[in-house]
Amino acid sequence: MQDKFYHIRKYEEQDFIHIQRLNAEERWTNLVKRTEESQAAWKNSAVAFVAEYNGLVAGYIRGLTDTMVTLYVCELLVKKEYRGQGIGEDLLKYAHSLYPETRVELLASSSSKTYYEQLGFRPFNGFRTTIREW
């Protein structure tokens, strides 16, 4: 097996600026606009890891878990120039390896649906709202 050009490690506070740059590049504007809330989410997430390459964040995963039944992936993002090299899959597998008895759940966009299906995920119905929408 070939050595990987990146390594996965726990999120550190100084990573947040790089994560926000990735979010901006991906046009995840809600996360970018809500900087304080996004940063607090990272601090409060049990699943908070980055894939690092040459001191830069090449990708990340953030999620929540009860450690026994469910691991919910809130965000998974890989910098465009590093996609197709296994980083996203490795981040998912790494997070799941810490909680191997859990099921992994996530929401996918229409553009990422095929990617998750190729990894063996199956679709399920879900709903979303915020208290402001009630």
WOGIUR-V555897 format. One record per backbone hydrogen bond with DSSP energy under -1.0 kcal/mol. NH is the residue of the N-H (numbers start at 1). CO is the residue of the C=O. E is the energy in kcal/mol with one decimal. If there is no record, write none. Layout:
nh->NH co->CO e->E
nh->NH co->CO e->E
This chain:
nh->7 co->52 e->-2.0
nh->9 co->50 e->-2.4
nh->11 co->48 e->-3.0
nh->15 co->12 e->-2.6
nh->16 co->13 e->-1.5
nh->19 co->15 e->-2.3
nh->20 co->16 e->-2.7
nh->21 co->17 e->-1.5
nh->22 co->18 e->-2.1
nh->23 co->19 e->-2.6
nh->24 co->20 e->-2.4
nh->25 co->21 e->-2.5
nh->26 co->22 e->-2.0
nh->27 co->24 e->-1.0
nh->28 co->23 e->-3.0
nh->29 co->27 e->-1.7
nh->32 co->28 e->-1.6
nh->33 co->29 e->-3.3
nh->34 co->30 e->-1.8
nh->38 co->34 e->-3.0
nh->39 co->35 e->-2.7
nh->40 co->36 e->-2.2
nh->41 co->37 e->-2.3
nh->42 co->38 e->-1.9
nh->43 co->39 e->-2.0
nh->44 co->40 e->-1.7
nh->45 co->42 e->-1.0
nh->47 co->63 e->-1.7
nh->49 co->61 e->-2.4
nh->50 co->9 e->-2.6
nh->51 co->59 e->-2.7
nh->52 co->7 e->-3.2
nh->53 co->56 e->-2.8
nh->56 co->53 e->-2.0
nh->58 co->51 e->-3.1
nh->59 co->51 e->-1.2
nh->60 co->77 e->-2.7
nh->61 co->49 e->-2.4
nh->62 co->75 e->-2.6
nh->63 co->47 e->-2.9
nh->64 co->72 e->-2.5
nh->66 co->70 e->-1.7
nh->71 co->103 e->-2.8
nh->72 co->64 e->-3.3
nh->73 co->105 e->-3.0
nh->74 co->62 e->-2.0
nh->75 co->62 e->-2.1
nh->77 co->60 e->-2.3
nh->79 co->58 e->-3.0
nh->82 co->79 e->-2.3
nh->83 co->80 e->-1.4
nh->90 co->86 e->-2.5
nh->91 co->87 e->-2.6
nh->92 co->88 e->-2.3
nh->93 co->89 e->-2.8
nh->94 co->90 e->-2.7
nh->95 co->91 e->-2.4
nh->96 co->92 e->-2.4
nh->97 co->93 e->-2.2
nh->99 co->96 e->-1.0
nh->102 co->99 e->-1.9
nh->103 co->69 e->-3.0
nh->105 co->71 e->-2.5
nh->113 co->109 e->-1.3
nh->116 co->112 e->-1.9
nh->117 co->113 e->-2.1
nh->118 co->114 e->-2.3
nh->119 co->115 e->-1.0
nh->120 co->117 e->-1.5
nh->121 co->116 e->-2.4
nh->133 co->130 e->-2.2
nh->134 co->131 e->-1.1
